[in-house]
Amino acid sequence: MAIGDGANDSLMLNEAGIGIGFHAKEGLKKQIVNWIDFAPMDVLLFLFP
């Protein structure tokens, strides 16, 4: 699992088993499938216990 927010994180997120853009910038959103824009980071604790 990897979490990133900018285009410089694209390779890491695409190579990870689960890659999540967290409050991702538009450039990154165009390159990845999954992102979260609406919650604080601790929401990931509930998604991946």
Secondary structure, 3 states (H helix, E strand, C coil): CEEECCHHHHHHHHHCCCEEEECCCHHHHCCCCCEECCCCCCHHHHHCC
